Amino acid sequence: MKAIRPNIQKVRQAWMTDEGYRALMEKIRRYFPPATLPPETKESFERLLEGYRDYGDVDHGRKVKPPVEQFDALELYLSDQGYNSLYTLMSAVMRKGEPDEEELEVATAMVELLTIDLYNLRLSQIGHPRYANFQGVTFRGMSITEAQLVEYQAILAREDLSKRNFSVPLGLVSSSTDEKIMEEFSKPVAENDKRIVRLHLTIHIRGVHPMLLEEYYALYPDSVVTSICAMPTAHISSYGEKEILLRGPFFHLISMERGAINGEQYHKLVVVMMNANRDHGLEHASNEGEKERQRQCFLRTVSASKFETCAAVAETHAPHDAEGYRKLQKLALDQLRAVDGIEVQPDDRWAEAQSRDVATWLGGALVESYPWHYACRRLCWQNAIKEENWVEAEEVLEKEYDWKKRDWYNVGKLTEHSEGVINDNLTFLHIVALKSPPPKEDVAQYIAWQNLLRGACQPEVWKTVKSFDSNRHTAHDLAKINGNSDLIEHLQPRIIHKIHPAILAGVESQFHAIMRQKVGQFLDEHAFHMPQLSVLTEMEIPELWIPIPLMYGGFLVSLEGDCLRVVLYETVVGQVRQRKTEFLLPLSLTIKQDS
């Protein structure tokens, strides 16, 4: 890592000028001649090297505006062809004792392109807690050799608890929220493969404790702390495997246990990982002067948060170590107090924190409003529904994160041109109300239909959504009109928060006016379906995230007492923390603004 850090500084300095940036891209092009790449990789790679790729909150005065919703570096990394053709360079460089200088510079620049994509993906979904700061449990399956297993066991055997860790600097590691995917990936590749040990990683991911982060920012307001170490990336990947991509992970090992699946033995390795770093284009000199003091303070802040989490996880998996981790946390807090003047006693309940779910309104109606592979899946979804291929529709849905499956039932159709959405835009829920089930003799289609219908009838799927055409029908309306008696009861809206329709309509009108005033350009460019606030009345927790395509931000709205709270998240060039503007829309239809 010591050899790499100067190259990070060198690359980021070059990035700041058009000439330096173009020189870096040309070095990458020479190292990876596009003509030698597979066809499916070449197109994305050429697109990546054209124009400019910058952090969304940094303006280098480029003549060509960087793309927003397309993430070509991530797309390449997450594909087999792209990874094998391009990104194996990173692991090759890390293994070399003294890598070639240009090779090291190319690898660093390729990592920077990935870092920018991850950072901008986070910005584009900043109001969604799972993107803004992912915290939760993910899984990774591997087949390894006996020698590798012994290495992990040796790390766990270290007497000093603080040393039970290993890291993958500048590397990326795939994990998933789905344990079944872990189990599939841990199977040996071939009978004669030496990697015969199945290893299951259970990864507990946390961010820096918010109280400690607040104190750190008070000391160093110019510092950039990001949460790109763990990012949901299934929408960028052609596989859509409910992936959480781990960047530069630093794993702290807690325990190793044995288990069995269908008689096959595996080892379960439980680890803790922090979702926090200072990896941003503005951080050039990370080991000099003031920046070095920031870095050391940040390390102490992360350590205090990490050992708090380690203690909580150890209570379940290694109870004999829990007290030792609590002592390490106390030591880190004492150092923060003595060296940095930070005196905080964190709340232990935070160690069990999980990123909460927030319902999302996906209003963009154009293919270009979304990352490429997600748009492709949406098109596949709507075509399968149109053709009544329920098996294919269910397959698309099964690849989605559990917390986002509900989104698919209430989205309209995607199109290449905005004029195509005017009178032909029913959601899947509306189509369910109009379609008859397939014949029972077609077992696969009938079972898939039943599964999709069961999902559509869940309370978290909104029943108040009106069709995006001139009729403005709910699915319940269409079921009654169509005489679909079996569905009428299931599609009846379940209202939890009762608001008079006239008042709700008035508040919605004012909210839409705020949206048009603040981000009207993006709404027009993407044939945006304006959010229907009736959906809030159906939610146990009435909160809705509304990302705006191509703007690195959006609106978070919630019902609070007798008001609608609206928070606009905006990425401001030169401001490393997003600007939030709050509006209160009382149900009395008066308006207050608090910036």
C-alpha positions as CSV (number, residue, x, y, z in Angstrom):
1,M,0.0,0.0,0.0
2,K,2.9,2.4,0.7
3,A,4.0,2.0,-3.0
4,I,0.5,2.6,-4.2
5,R,-0.3,5.7,-2.2
6,P,2.1,8.0,-4.1
7,N,0.6,6.8,-7.4
8,I,-2.9,7.6,-6.1
9,Q,-1.7,11.2,-5.5
10,K,0.0,11.3,-8.9
11,V,-3.1,10.1,-10.7
12,R,-5.4,12.5,-8.9
13,Q,-3.2,15.4,-9.6
14,A,-3.1,14.5,-13.3
15,W,-6.9,14.1,-13.2
16,M,-7.4,17.8,-12.4
17,T,-6.4,19.0,-15.9
18,D,-7.7,18.1,-19.3
19,E,-4.2,17.4,-20.5
20,G,-3.3,15.2,-17.6
21,Y,-6.6,13.3,-17.7
22,R,-6.3,12.6,-21.5
23,A,-2.7,11.4,-20.9
24,L,-3.9,8.9,-18.3
25,M,-6.6,7.6,-20.7
26,E,-4.1,7.2,-23.5
27,K,-1.8,5.2,-21.2
28,I,-4.8,2.9,-20.4
29,R,-5.5,2.6,-24.1
30,R,-1.9,1.6,-24.9
31,Y,-1.9,-0.9,-22.1
32,F,-5.2,-2.4,-23.2
33,P,-5.4,-2.0,-27.0
34,P,-9.2,-2.0,-27.8
35,A,-8.7,-4.2,-30.8
36,T,-7.6,-7.0,-28.6
37,L,-10.7,-6.9,-26.4
38,P,-13.8,-9.1,-26.7
39,P,-16.6,-7.3,-28.7
40,E,-18.9,-7.0,-25.7
41,T,-16.1,-5.4,-23.7
42,K,-14.7,-3.2,-26.4
43,E,-17.8,-1.0,-26.7
44,S,-18.1,-0.2,-23.0
45,F,-14.3,0.3,-22.7
46,E,-14.2,2.8,-25.6
47,R,-17.1,4.6,-24.0
48,L,-15.2,4.7,-20.7
49,L,-12.2,6.3,-22.3
50,E,-14.1,8.9,-24.2
51,G,-15.1,12.2,-22.6
52,Y,-14.4,12.6,-18.9
53,R,-15.3,10.8,-15.7
54,D,-15.3,13.0,-12.5
55,Y,-16.6,12.9,-9.0
56,G,-20.1,14.4,-9.1
57,D,-19.3,17.1,-6.5
58,V,-16.1,18.3,-8.2
59,D,-15.9,20.6,-11.2
60,H,-12.8,20.6,-13.3
61,G,-14.3,22.8,-16.0
62,R,-14.5,20.1,-18.6
63,K,-15.6,21.0,-22.1
64,V,-17.6,17.8,-22.3
65,K,-20.1,17.0,-19.5
66,P,-19.4,13.7,-17.8
67,P,-22.2,11.1,-18.0
68,V,-24.4,10.6,-14.9
69,E,-26.6,7.5,-14.9
70,Q,-24.1,5.3,-16.8
71,F,-21.4,3.5,-14.9
72,D,-19.1,1.9,-17.6
73,A,-16.2,1.1,-15.3
74,L,-18.4,-0.7,-12.8
75,E,-20.2,-2.4,-15.7
76,L,-16.9,-3.7,-17.0
77,Y,-15.7,-4.8,-13.6
78,L,-18.9,-6.7,-12.9
79,S,-18.9,-8.6,-16.2
80,D,-16.8,-11.8,-16.7
81,Q,-15.3,-10.6,-19.9
82,G,-14.5,-7.1,-18.6
83,Y,-13.0,-8.4,-15.4
84,N,-10.9,-11.0,-17.2
85,S,-9.7,-8.6,-19.9
86,L,-9.1,-5.5,-17.8
87,Y,-9.4,-5.7,-14.0
88,T,-7.3,-8.8,-13.3
89,L,-4.4,-6.2,-13.6
90,M,-5.2,-5.0,-10.1
91,S,-4.6,-8.3,-8.4
92,A,-1.5,-8.9,-10.6
93,V,0.0,-5.6,-9.5
94,M,-0.8,-6.3,-5.9
95,R,1.0,-9.6,-6.1
96,K,4.2,-8.1,-7.6
97,G,6.9,-7.0,-5.2
98,E,8.1,-4.3,-7.5
99,P,5.5,-3.6,-10.3
100,D,6.5,-1.7,-13.4
101,E,5.8,2.1,-12.9
102,E,3.5,2.5,-15.9
103,E,1.7,-0.7,-15.0
104,L,1.1,0.6,-11.5
105,E,-0.1,3.9,-12.9
106,V,-2.6,2.3,-15.2
107,A,-3.9,0.0,-12.5
108,T,-4.3,3.0,-10.2
109,A,-6.2,5.0,-12.9
110,M,-8.5,2.0,-13.5
111,V,-9.2,1.8,-9.8
112,E,-9.9,5.6,-9.7
113,L,-12.5,5.1,-12.5
114,L,-14.2,2.5,-10.4
115,T,-14.0,4.7,-7.3
116,I,-15.7,7.5,-9.2
117,D,-18.5,5.2,-10.4
118,L,-19.1,3.9,-6.9
119,Y,-19.1,7.5,-5.5
120,N,-21.4,8.8,-8.1
121,L,-23.8,5.8,-7.8
122,R,-24.0,6.7,-4.1
123,L,-24.7,10.4,-4.9
124,S,-27.5,9.5,-7.4
125,Q,-29.3,7.5,-4.6
126,I,-28.2,9.6,-1.6
127,G,-31.6,9.7,0.0
128,H,-31.8,5.9,0.1
129,P,-30.1,4.6,3.3
130,R,-28.9,1.4,1.6
131,Y,-26.9,3.4,-0.9
132,A,-26.0,6.4,1.2
133,N,-24.5,4.2,3.9
134,F,-25.0,0.5,3.5
135,Q,-25.1,-1.4,6.8
136,G,-26.2,-5.0,7.1
137,V,-25.1,-8.6,6.6
138,T,-23.9,-10.0,3.3
139,F,-22.5,-13.3,2.2
140,R,-19.6,-14.6,0.0
141,G,-19.0,-18.1,-1.1
142,M,-15.5,-19.4,-2.2
143,S,-13.8,-22.7,-2.8
144,I,-10.3,-22.5,-1.4
145,T,-7.3,-24.8,-0.7
146,E,-6.4,-26.4,2.6
147,A,-3.4,-24.1,2.7
148,Q,-5.6,-21.0,2.5
149,L,-7.9,-22.4,5.2
150,V,-4.8,-22.7,7.4
151,E,-4.0,-19.1,6.8
152,Y,-7.4,-17.9,8.0
153,Q,-7.2,-20.2,11.0
154,A,-3.7,-18.7,11.8
155,I,-5.2,-15.2,11.7
156,L,-8.0,-16.2,14.1
157,A,-5.4,-17.8,16.4
158,R,-3.5,-14.5,17.0
159,E,-3.5,-13.7,20.7
160,D,-3.8,-9.9,20.0
161,L,-7.5,-9.4,19.1
162,S,-6.7,-6.2,17.3
163,K,-4.5,-8.1,14.8
164,R,-7.1,-10.6,13.7
165,N,-7.6,-9.0,10.3
166,F,-6.6,-8.9,6.7
167,S,-7.3,-6.4,3.9
168,V,-7.6,-6.2,0.1
169,P,-6.2,-2.7,-0.6
170,L,-7.6,-1.2,-3.8
171,G,-9.2,-4.5,-4.5
172,L,-12.9,-5.3,-5.0
173,V,-14.7,-8.3,-3.6
174,S,-18.2,-9.4,-4.5
175,S,-20.8,-10.4,-1.9
176,S,-24.5,-10.9,-1.9
177,T,-27.5,-10.4,0.3
178,D,-28.7,-13.9,-0.8
179,E,-27.2,-16.9,1.1
180,K,-28.2,-19.2,-1.8
181,I,-25.8,-17.4,-4.1
182,M,-23.0,-17.8,-1.5
183,E,-23.7,-21.6,-1.4
184,E,-23.6,-21.8,-5.2
185,F,-20.3,-20.0,-5.5
186,S,-18.6,-22.1,-2.8
187,K,-18.9,-25.3,-4.9
188,P,-15.5,-26.5,-6.3
189,V,-15.2,-25.6,-10.0
190,A,-14.0,-29.0,-11.1
191,E,-13.3,-32.5,-9.7
192,N,-9.5,-32.1,-10.0
193,D,-9.5,-28.6,-8.6
194,K,-7.2,-28.2,-5.6
195,R,-9.6,-25.7,-4.1
196,I,-11.7,-28.3,-2.3
197,V,-12.6,-26.5,0.9
198,R,-16.0,-24.7,0.8
199,L,-15.8,-21.4,2.7
200,H,-18.8,-19.3,3.6
201,L,-18.1,-15.7,4.6
202,T,-20.8,-13.9,6.7
203,I,-19.9,-10.2,6.6
204,H,-21.3,-7.8,9.2
205,I,-21.0,-4.3,7.6
206,R,-21.2,-1.1,9.6
207,G,-20.5,2.6,9.1
208,V,-18.7,4.9,11.5
209,H,-20.7,5.6,14.6
210,P,-22.7,8.9,13.7
211,M,-21.7,10.6,17.0
212,L,-18.0,10.0,16.3
213,L,-18.4,11.1,12.7
214,E,-20.1,14.3,13.8
215,E,-17.1,15.1,16.1
216,Y,-14.6,14.2,13.4
217,Y,-16.3,16.6,10.9
218,A,-16.3,19.3,13.6
219,L,-12.5,19.0,13.8
220,Y,-11.9,18.6,10.0
221,P,-14.8,20.1,8.0
222,D,-12.8,19.9,4.8
223,S,-12.3,16.1,5.1
224,V,-14.2,13.8,2.7
225,V,-15.6,10.7,4.4
226,T,-17.3,8.3,1.9
227,S,-19.3,5.1,2.3
228,I,-18.4,3.4,-1.0
229,C,-16.8,0.4,0.7
230,A,-20.1,-1.5,0.4
231,M,-22.4,-0.6,-2.4
232,P,-25.5,-2.3,-3.9
233,T,-24.5,-2.8,-7.6
234,A,-27.0,-5.3,-9.0
235,H,-28.5,-2.7,-11.3
236,I,-25.2,-2.1,-12.9
237,S,-24.4,-5.8,-13.4
238,S,-25.7,-8.0,-16.2
239,Y,-26.2,-10.8,-13.6
240,G,-28.2,-8.9,-11.1
241,E,-27.2,-11.3,-8.3
242,K,-28.3,-9.1,-5.4
243,E,-24.7,-8.0,-5.2
244,I,-23.0,-5.8,-2.6
245,L,-19.7,-4.8,-4.0
246,L,-17.0,-4.4,-1.4
247,R,-14.2,-1.9,-2.2
248,G,-10.8,-2.2,-0.5
249,P,-12.4,-4.3,2.3
250,F,-10.6,-4.6,5.6
251,F,-12.0,-7.7,7.2
252,H,-11.8,-8.4,11.0
253,L,-12.2,-12.1,11.7
254,I,-14.5,-13.0,14.6
255,S,-14.9,-16.8,14.4
256,M,-14.9,-19.9,12.2
257,E,-17.4,-22.7,12.5
258,R,-18.1,-25.9,10.7
259,G,-21.4,-26.8,9.0
260,A,-22.9,-29.1,6.3
261,I,-25.2,-28.7,3.3
262,N,-26.7,-31.9,2.0
263,G,-23.9,-33.8,3.6
264,E,-21.1,-31.6,2.2
265,Q,-18.9,-29.9,4.8
266,Y,-18.1,-26.2,4.7
267,H,-16.4,-23.7,7.0
268,K,-18.3,-20.5,8.0
269,L,-16.1,-17.5,8.6
270,V,-17.7,-14.6,10.4
271,V,-16.1,-11.2,9.8
272,V,-16.7,-7.5,10.5
273,M,-16.1,-4.8,7.9
274,M,-16.4,-1.0,8.1
275,N,-18.1,0.9,5.3
276,A,-16.1,4.1,5.6
277,N,-13.0,5.6,3.9
278,R,-11.5,8.9,2.8
279,D,-11.2,7.9,-0.9
280,H,-12.1,11.0,-2.9
281,G,-10.4,13.0,-5.7
282,L,-10.0,15.9,-3.3
283,E,-7.8,13.8,-1.0
284,H,-4.4,14.1,-2.7
285,A,-1.8,14.2,0.1
286,S,-3.2,11.6,2.5
287,N,0.0,11.1,4.4
288,E,1.4,14.6,4.7
289,G,0.9,17.4,7.2
290,E,-2.7,18.2,8.1
291,K,-4.0,15.4,5.9
292,E,-1.9,12.9,7.9
293,R,-3.4,14.2,11.2
294,Q,-6.9,13.8,9.6
295,R,-6.0,10.3,8.5
296,Q,-4.8,9.2,12.0
297,C,-7.9,10.7,13.7
298,F,-10.1,9.0,11.2
299,L,-8.4,5.6,11.8
300,R,-9.0,6.0,15.6
301,T,-12.6,6.9,14.9
302,V,-13.0,3.9,12.6
303,S,-11.3,1.6,15.2
304,A,-13.7,2.7,18.0
305,S,-16.7,2.0,15.8
306,K,-15.2,-1.3,14.5
307,F,-14.4,-2.8,17.9
308,E,-17.9,-1.8,19.2
309,T,-19.3,-3.9,16.3
310,C,-16.8,-6.7,16.9
311,A,-17.9,-6.9,20.5
312,A,-21.6,-7.2,19.5
313,V,-21.0,-9.9,16.9
314,A,-18.7,-11.8,19.2
315,E,-21.4,-12.0,21.8
316,T,-23.1,-14.5,19.4
317,H,-20.2,-16.2,17.7
318,A,-17.2,-15.9,20.1
319,P,-18.5,-14.8,23.5
320,H,-15.1,-15.4,25.1
321,D,-13.7,-12.5,23.0
322,A,-16.5,-10.0,23.5
323,E,-15.0,-8.4,26.6
324,G,-11.6,-8.1,24.9
325,Y,-13.2,-6.2,22.0
326,R,-14.9,-3.9,24.4
327,K,-11.5,-3.1,26.0
328,L,-10.1,-2.3,22.5
329,Q,-13.1,0.0,21.9
330,K,-12.4,1.8,25.2
331,L,-8.7,2.2,24.3
332,A,-9.6,3.8,20.9
333,L,-12.1,6.1,22.7
334,D,-9.4,7.1,25.2
335,Q,-6.9,7.8,22.4
336,L,-9.5,10.0,20.7
337,R,-10.0,11.9,23.9
338,A,-6.3,12.3,24.6
339,V,-5.0,13.0,21.1
340,D,-8.0,14.6,19.3
341,G,-10.1,16.1,22.1
342,I,-13.1,14.0,21.0
343,E,-15.1,12.8,24.0
344,V,-18.0,10.6,23.1
345,Q,-19.6,7.6,24.7
346,P,-21.4,5.8,21.8
347,D,-24.7,4.0,22.2
348,D,-24.0,0.3,22.1
349,R,-27.3,-0.4,20.3
350,W,-25.8,1.2,17.2
351,A,-23.6,-1.9,16.8
352,E,-26.6,-3.9,15.6
353,A,-27.7,-1.2,13.1
354,Q,-29.1,-2.2,9.7
355,S,-29.9,0.1,6.8
356,R,-33.6,0.7,6.9
357,D,-35.8,0.2,3.9
358,V,-37.3,3.2,2.1
359,A,-39.9,2.8,-0.6
360,T,-38.8,4.4,-3.9
361,W,-40.8,6.2,-6.6
362,L,-39.1,5.4,-10.0
363,G,-40.7,8.1,-12.2
364,G,-38.3,8.3,-15.2
365,A,-40.0,6.8,-18.2
366,L,-37.0,6.8,-20.6
367,V,-34.4,4.0,-21.0
368,E,-31.7,6.6,-20.6
369,S,-33.1,7.5,-17.2
370,Y,-31.4,4.4,-15.7
371,P,-28.2,2.4,-15.7
372,W,-28.0,0.3,-18.9
373,H,-28.5,-3.2,-17.4
374,Y,-31.3,-2.2,-15.1
375,A,-33.1,-0.6,-18.1
376,C,-32.6,-3.8,-20.0
377,R,-34.2,-5.8,-17.2
378,R,-37.1,-3.4,-17.1
379,L,-37.7,-3.8,-20.9
380,C,-37.5,-7.6,-20.4
381,W,-40.0,-7.4,-17.6
382,Q,-42.5,-5.4,-19.5
383,N,-42.2,-7.5,-22.7
384,A,-42.7,-10.7,-20.6
385,I,-45.8,-9.2,-19.1
386,K,-47.1,-8.1,-22.5
387,E,-46.6,-11.6,-23.9
388,E,-48.0,-13.2,-20.7
389,N,-44.7,-15.0,-20.2
390,W,-45.1,-15.2,-16.4
391,V,-42.1,-17.5,-15.9
392,E,-39.7,-15.0,-17.5
393,A,-41.3,-12.2,-15.5
394,E,-40.8,-14.1,-12.3
395,E,-37.1,-14.8,-13.2
396,V,-36.5,-11.1,-13.6
397,L,-38.1,-10.3,-10.3
398,E,-36.2,-13.0,-8.5
399,K,-32.8,-11.3,-9.4
400,E,-33.9,-8.2,-7.5
401,Y,-32.9,-7.3,-4.0
402,D,-35.7,-8.3,-1.5
403,W,-36.1,-4.7,-0.4
404,K,-36.7,-3.5,-4.0
405,K,-39.0,-6.1,-5.4
406,R,-42.1,-4.0,-4.5
407,D,-40.8,-1.3,-6.9
408,W,-41.5,-3.5,-9.9
409,Y,-45.2,-3.8,-9.4
410,N,-45.8,0.0,-9.5
411,V,-43.5,1.2,-12.3
412,G,-44.7,2.3,-15.7
413,K,-43.2,1.2,-19.0
414,L,-39.9,2.4,-20.3
415,T,-39.5,3.8,-23.8
416,E,-36.9,5.4,-26.1
417,H,-39.0,8.5,-26.8
418,S,-41.1,10.5,-24.4
419,E,-44.1,10.7,-26.8
420,G,-44.5,6.9,-26.5
421,V,-45.6,7.1,-22.8
422,I,-48.7,9.3,-23.1
423,N,-51.6,6.8,-23.6
424,D,-50.0,3.4,-23.0
425,N,-48.6,3.2,-19.5
426,L,-50.2,0.8,-17.0
427,T,-48.2,-0.6,-14.1
428,F,-47.9,-4.4,-13.7
429,L,-50.5,-4.1,-10.9
430,H,-53.0,-2.6,-13.5
431,I,-52.2,-5.3,-16.0
432,V,-52.9,-8.0,-13.3
433,A,-56.3,-6.5,-12.9
434,L,-57.0,-6.9,-16.6
435,K,-55.4,-10.3,-17.4
436,S,-56.8,-13.8,-16.9
437,P,-54.6,-16.5,-15.3
438,P,-53.0,-19.0,-17.6
439,P,-54.5,-22.5,-17.9
440,K,-53.7,-24.8,-15.0
441,E,-52.5,-27.4,-17.5
442,D,-49.5,-25.1,-18.2
443,V,-48.0,-25.8,-14.8
444,A,-44.9,-23.6,-15.0
445,Q,-46.7,-20.5,-16.2
446,Y,-49.6,-21.0,-13.8
447,I,-47.2,-21.4,-10.8
448,A,-45.3,-18.3,-11.9
449,W,-48.5,-16.4,-12.3
450,Q,-49.6,-17.3,-8.8
451,N,-46.3,-16.3,-7.3
452,L,-46.4,-12.9,-9.1
453,L,-50.0,-12.4,-8.0
454,R,-49.1,-13.3,-4.4
455,G,-46.4,-10.6,-4.5
456,A,-48.8,-8.1,-6.0
457,C,-51.2,-8.5,-3.2
458,Q,-48.7,-7.9,-0.5
459,P,-49.4,-4.7,1.6
460,E,-46.1,-3.1,0.7
461,V,-47.3,-2.9,-3.0
462,W,-49.2,0.3,-3.4
463,K,-52.9,-0.1,-4.4
464,T,-53.6,3.6,-4.7
465,V,-51.4,4.2,-7.7
466,K,-53.3,5.6,-10.7
467,S,-52.4,4.6,-14.2
468,F,-50.1,6.9,-16.1
469,D,-52.7,7.6,-18.8
470,S,-55.6,9.9,-19.2
471,N,-58.1,7.6,-17.4
472,R,-56.2,7.7,-14.1
473,H,-57.6,4.3,-12.9
474,T,-56.3,2.3,-9.9
475,A,-55.8,-1.4,-10.4
476,H,-58.9,-1.9,-8.1
477,D,-60.9,0.3,-10.5
478,L,-59.9,-1.9,-13.4
479,A,-60.6,-5.1,-11.6
480,K,-64.2,-3.9,-11.0
481,I,-64.6,-2.7,-14.5
482,N,-63.3,-5.9,-15.9
483,G,-65.4,-8.0,-13.6
484,N,-62.3,-9.7,-12.1
485,S,-64.1,-10.7,-8.9
486,D,-61.2,-12.8,-7.6
487,L,-58.9,-9.8,-7.4
488,I,-61.2,-7.0,-6.3
489,E,-60.7,-7.7,-2.6
490,H,-56.9,-8.1,-3.0
491,L,-56.5,-4.9,-4.9
492,Q,-58.6,-2.8,-2.5
493,P,-56.3,0.0,-1.1
494,R,-55.5,-0.4,2.6
495,I,-55.4,3.1,4.0
496,I,-53.4,3.5,7.2
497,H,-53.1,7.3,7.3
498,K,-56.5,8.9,6.5
499,I,-56.2,12.3,4.7
500,H,-59.1,14.0,3.0
501,P,-58.6,13.6,-0.8
502,A,-59.0,17.4,-1.4
503,I,-56.3,18.2,1.2
504,L,-54.0,15.5,-0.2
505,A,-54.5,16.7,-3.7
506,G,-53.7,20.3,-2.7
507,V,-50.5,19.3,-0.9
508,E,-49.5,17.1,-3.9
509,S,-50.0,20.0,-6.2
510,Q,-47.7,22.2,-4.1
511,F,-45.1,19.5,-3.9
512,H,-45.2,19.1,-7.7
513,A,-44.8,22.8,-8.0
514,I,-41.6,22.7,-5.8
515,M,-40.3,19.8,-7.9
516,R,-40.8,21.8,-11.2
517,Q,-39.3,24.9,-9.7
518,K,-36.2,23.1,-8.4
519,V,-35.6,20.3,-11.0
520,G,-38.0,21.0,-13.8
521,Q,-35.4,20.5,-16.5
522,F,-34.8,16.9,-15.5
523,L,-38.5,16.1,-15.2
524,D,-39.1,17.3,-18.8
525,E,-36.1,15.6,-20.2
526,H,-37.1,12.2,-18.8
527,A,-40.9,12.2,-19.2
528,F,-41.0,11.9,-15.5
529,H,-44.2,10.4,-13.9
530,M,-44.9,12.8,-11.0
531,P,-45.1,11.0,-7.6
532,Q,-48.6,10.3,-6.3
533,L,-48.6,11.1,-2.5
534,S,-51.6,8.7,-1.9
535,V,-49.0,5.9,-1.6
536,L,-47.8,7.5,1.7
537,T,-51.2,6.8,3.2
538,E,-50.7,3.0,2.6
539,M,-47.4,2.8,4.4
540,E,-46.7,1.8,8.0
541,I,-43.8,4.2,7.9
542,P,-44.9,6.9,5.4
543,E,-41.6,7.8,3.8
544,L,-40.8,7.9,0.1
545,W,-37.5,8.4,-1.8
546,I,-37.8,10.0,-5.3
547,P,-34.5,9.9,-7.2
548,I,-34.3,12.4,-10.1
549,P,-32.6,11.0,-13.2
550,L,-29.2,12.6,-14.1
551,M,-29.1,15.1,-11.2
552,Y,-27.2,13.3,-8.4
553,G,-30.0,13.7,-5.9
554,G,-33.7,13.7,-5.4
555,F,-36.5,14.2,-2.9
556,L,-37.2,12.4,0.4
557,V,-40.8,13.0,1.5
558,S,-42.6,11.8,4.7
559,L,-45.8,12.4,6.6
560,E,-45.0,13.8,10.0
561,G,-48.0,14.7,12.1
562,D,-50.1,17.2,10.3
563,C,-47.3,18.0,7.7
564,L,-45.6,16.7,4.7
565,R,-41.9,17.0,5.1
566,V,-40.0,17.4,1.8
567,V,-36.2,17.2,1.8
568,L,-34.3,18.0,-1.4
569,Y,-30.9,16.4,-1.7
570,E,-28.7,18.3,-4.1
571,T,-25.0,17.7,-5.1
572,V,-23.3,21.0,-5.2
573,V,-20.1,21.4,-7.1
574,G,-17.2,22.1,-4.7
575,Q,-19.3,21.0,-1.7
576,V,-18.3,17.6,-0.5
577,R,-21.4,17.1,1.6
578,Q,-24.7,17.2,-0.1
579,R,-26.9,20.3,0.4
580,K,-30.3,19.5,2.0
581,T,-33.2,21.9,1.7
582,E,-36.3,21.2,3.7
583,F,-39.9,22.2,3.0
584,L,-42.9,21.7,5.4
585,L,-46.2,21.5,3.7
586,P,-48.9,21.6,6.4
587,L,-52.2,19.9,5.7
588,S,-53.7,23.4,6.1
589,L,-52.0,24.0,2.7
590,T,-49.7,26.8,3.9
591,I,-46.0,26.4,3.2
592,K,-42.8,27.0,5.1
593,Q,-39.2,26.6,3.9
594,D,-36.1,25.9,6.0
595,S,-32.8,25.7,4.1
